[in-house]
Amino acid sequence: MKDRKMIQYDLRKAKVLRKEKLFGILKKNKSYDYFDLTFPDKYVDECYNWIDFEKSEIFATDETGNVIKILSHQQELELIAENKSDSQKKYSFETKKVVFGKNFDYDFDLFKIPHYSWGIYVSERLKNKLESAKITGIGFAESKEKLGKMWKPHFPIIEFEGIKTVGNNV
């Protein structure tokens, strides 16, 4: 992953405990060394600049049912701040489609867009490299249909200016 362009990540050593059978009903905890790989939201600010909010379908709805089209990441942050304040106004948010415009950096092999999707998106280059290295414990959904009913509402349609696709989700 070091030779790939991606959002910054944190990698920490982790211990995984698993109960394993010893004899019959006797079980013992066995420890395994792993790594915890996380992509904290604090590293994704530049990804928001890639979004063409005019072409995207990102909405806030207030308690009266009034729908507001989100036209910038700053606008979304302001509405979230209002939710957290003592204001009587409260908003719910929905992202149906995210369009990456001319600012999108096609050199990135891994990114995410918190607030707008639960996905971690990978390039075909990185997907192929992970598969050829036989990395396990990771899956890819190349279309929204592969996500399953529970996950679909949290993964919007992803489009790149001039290209229609849903991308690869980790």
Secondary structure as GFF3:
##gff-version 3
##sequence-region A 1 170
A	DSSP	beta_strand	5	6	.	.	.	ID=ss1
A	DSSP	beta_strand	10	21	.	.	.	ID=ss2
A	DSSP	beta_strand	27	38	.	.	.	ID=ss3
A	DSSP	three_ten_helix	41	43	.	.	.	ID=ss4
A	DSSP	alpha_helix	45	48	.	.	.	ID=ss5
A	DSSP	beta_strand	57	62	.	.	.	ID=ss6
A	DSSP	beta_strand	67	69	.	.	.	ID=ss7
A	DSSP	alpha_helix	73	84	.	.	.	ID=ss8
A	DSSP	beta_strand	91	100	.	.	.	ID=ss9
A	DSSP	beta_strand	108	112	.	.	.	ID=ss10
A	DSSP	beta_strand	120	122	.	.	.	ID=ss11
A	DSSP	alpha_helix	124	132	.	.	.	ID=ss12
A	DSSP	three_ten_helix	144	146	.	.	.	ID=ss13
A	DSSP	three_ten_helix	152	154	.	.	.	ID=ss14
A	DSSP	beta_strand	157	160	.	.	.	ID=ss15
A	DSSP	beta_strand	163	164	.	.	.	ID=ss16
A	DSSP	beta_strand	168	169	.	.	.	ID=ss17
###
